[in-house]
Amino acid sequence: MRDDGHTMAVGSRAASWDRSMTVGLGLIALLALGLRFYQITELPYGLWRDEARHGLYALRMLNDPGYRPVYIASSSLNIPALGIYPFALALHLWGIHPWSLRTVTALAGALTVLPVAALTWQLCQQRLVTLLAAALLAVSSWHVSISRFSYPTIFDPLLSLTALWLLLVGFEAALSKRQPLRLVLASGLSGACLGLAAQMYYTGRVALVIAGVLLVLRCWHHLREWRMWLPLLVLFVGGGLLTTAPLLGYAWQHPDRMVGRVSEVFLLSEAALEGRAPLAALDDSLGRHLLMFHVAGDANGRHHAPGHPMLDALTGLGLLIGCGVLLAHWRRWQGAALLLAVMISLLPSLLAVEGPHAMRSIGAVAFACIIAALGWTTLLRLCQTHWLPWCRRCHALAALVLSAMLVLNGWLYFVAMPVDPAVWVSSYPVHTRIGEYIGQFAEQHGPASVRQLALPEHLKRNSVMDLLTSGLPIQTVDLAHTQHYEPGTLLILSGYTARQEVLTVERMTRKSLHVVTYGPALPGRQDPAFIVYELR
């Protein structure tokens, strides 16, 4: 390492970015895109109500030019509004489909490998560590799962990692005194990106703390040059205030609304404690989060595979080795920054109920991948030097390890999770498939033809159905009471309850129901998601 501790990869000199790095990162970005867009119309199988609510507010933004909120505070949704605007763009481009909203989150998730690589390079300037960190994030089942979930959470890492990279670039420019334009652009854009990240989801607010820690660590090593980096701080804060001004104004007027959702899920609230001692609740949460990477992670099937650790075994091994390497060189600011970044990123999950929570801790995955990449680079160089001297390049071993990681994570997300009832039942699979069928019916026969369709009230009263059938004149019926049906009415019933409901309708109407079509089979089963009947 150099004397200033600029590099953190043990046993290697700082390298330069060349064409091979650009090609390698491009291939990794393509891999990330492939994993996040493969079967995007089918996986996840169903929409969750909060995803649908995001779509409903996005539709309102799209249809009402006067509706441009800064913050959405309602009984159904409490979230900064900026993260909903990309969903409006998705609906404008693709129309209303179960997969429409996922396209923007999948794209944001795939693009995150770029700032991860840039930040890693700025920290260590080591080719293998940089490419491996980006590749680990690209194949991570944790990151893939959240990237394909229609939540603005995934926009936060993309912006916050970009902000941290630009912050380091700006600091370097400030110390050089020969790059004033680079200093202005990097510092101002860093603050702007951080301000945008804070308005995407609650997790974005901890990125401000991470940036503060990074600044303290860098400035501490250059206290005597404070006049050189002081302009960076001014530009950084100015950029942040510029982008957060609307949200800060809203927070000044409605402070209770800004903390509403955070207060609801706070681990130490009276409702969450349920009579337990606060220290006992914290201890229990800390224990679960210490195990989340290697033993058992998020139990919610919407976020990740229940019962599985958040990292695959190989990435988890790299994380342990990487932590050991950083602790062995604890005096270097890069190691302290990475370890503190992981811990700070876990706080939104650690201090909330239902932890470990894959979404609230999403900021930790990128830093964990950087540390794991450092760990694997160290291990591979040891293998090359002491155990496998015939292998002249670490890159071949790294490619082999990465291939194994790709298989492990790909199998978990695309093979194991789709047929796991704990995963697909955690959303609204029946409502999603019925809503998709109604939308396809309207496309084929025209919106007016939807009046021919009838849906039980208990299925219609749902955010997912509201989104997927928005603007369509579908009938709703109460199966518990006698109802007049026009001949030729197509009644759509849930596959779970269709047989019992058919008997009820036939008894009340004294008409026979005939099957018109079956919906797609539920994952891992032969039962259809819904059945369409015609009344004759």
SULLINZI-V369672 format. One record per backbone hydrogen bond with DSSP energy under -0.5 kcal/mol. NH is the residue of the N-H (numbers start at 1). CO is the residue of the C=O. Records with the same first field share a line. If there is no record, write none. Layout:
# SULLINZI-V369672
NH->CO + CO
This chain:
# SULLINZI-V369672
5->2
10->8
12->9
15->125
21->18
22->18
23->19
24->20
25->21
26->22
27->23
28->24
29->25
30->26
31->27
32->28
33->29
34->30
35->31
36->32
37->33
38->34
40->37
42->39
43->39
47->428
52->48
53->49
54->50
55->51
56->52
57->53
58->54
59->55
60->56
61->57
62->58
63->59
64->60
65->63
67->64
68->66
72->79
73->71
74->72 + 77
79->72
81->70
82->70
83->80 + 199
84->81
85->81 + 82
86->82
87->84
88->84
89->85
90->86
91->87
92->88
93->89
94->90
95->91
97->95
100->97
103->99 + 100
104->101
105->101
106->102
107->103
108->104
109->105
110->106
111->107
112->108
113->110
114->111
115->111
116->112
117->113
118->114
119->115
120->116
121->117
122->118
123->119
124->120
125->120 + 121
130->126
131->127
132->128
133->129
134->130
135->131
136->132
137->133
138->134
139->135
140->136
142->310
144->140
145->141
146->142
147->143
148->144
149->146
151->149
154->151
155->152
156->152 + 153
157->153
158->154
159->155
160->156
161->157
162->158
163->159
164->160
165->161
166->162
167->163
168->164
169->165
170->166
171->167
172->168
173->169
174->170
175->171
176->172
177->173
179->173
183->179
184->180
185->181
186->182
187->183
188->184
189->185
190->186
191->187
192->188
193->189
194->190
195->191
196->192
197->193
198->194
199->195 + 196
200->197
201->197
204->201
205->202
206->203
207->203 + 204
208->204 + 205
209->205
210->206
211->207
212->208
213->209
214->210
215->211
216->212
217->213
218->214
219->215
220->216
221->217 + 218
222->219
223->220
225->222
226->223
228->225
229->225
230->226
233->229
234->230
235->231
236->232
237->233
238->234
239->235
240->236
241->237
242->238
243->239
244->240
245->241
248->244
249->245
250->246
251->247
252->248
253->249
254->250
258->254
259->255
260->257
263->259
264->260
265->261
266->262 + 263
267->351
269->266
273->269
274->270
276->273
281->277
282->278
283->279
284->280
285->281
286->282
287->283
288->284
289->285
290->286
291->287
292->288
295->291
296->291
297->308
301->299 + 422
303->300
304->300
306->304
308->305
310->292
311->293
316->312
317->313
318->314
319->315
320->316
321->317
322->318
323->319
324->320
325->321
326->322
327->323
328->324
329->325
330->327
332->329
336->332
337->333
338->334
339->335
340->336
341->337
342->338
343->339
344->340
345->341
346->342
347->343 + 344
349->346
350->346
351->347
352->349
353->265
355->352
358->356
361->357
362->359
364->361
365->362
366->362
367->363
368->364
369->365
370->366
371->367
372->368
373->369
374->370
375->371
376->372
377->373
378->374
379->375
380->376
381->377
382->378
383->379
384->380
385->381
386->382
387->382 + 383
388->383
391->388
392->390
396->393
397->393
398->394
399->395
400->396
401->397
402->398
403->399
404->400
405->401
406->402
407->403
408->404
409->405
410->406
411->407
412->408
413->409
414->410
415->411
416->411
417->412
419->415
420->417
421->419
423->420
424->420
425->421
426->423
427->424
428->47
432->428
433->429
434->430
435->431
436->432
437->433
438->434
439->435
440->436
441->437
442->438
443->439
444->440
445->441
446->442
449->446
450->447
451->448
452->449
453->450
454->490
455->475
456->492
457->477
459->456
460->456
461->457
462->460
466->462
467->463
468->464
469->465
470->467
472->469
474->472
475->453
477->455
479->477
481->478
485->483
488->535
489->486
490->452
491->489 + 533
492->454 + 490
493->491 + 531
495->529
497->494
498->494
501->497
502->498
503->499
504->500
505->501
506->502
507->503
508->504
509->505
510->506
514->534
516->532
517->532
519->530
522->527
525->522
529->520
531->493
532->517
533->491 + 531
534->514
535->489
536->512
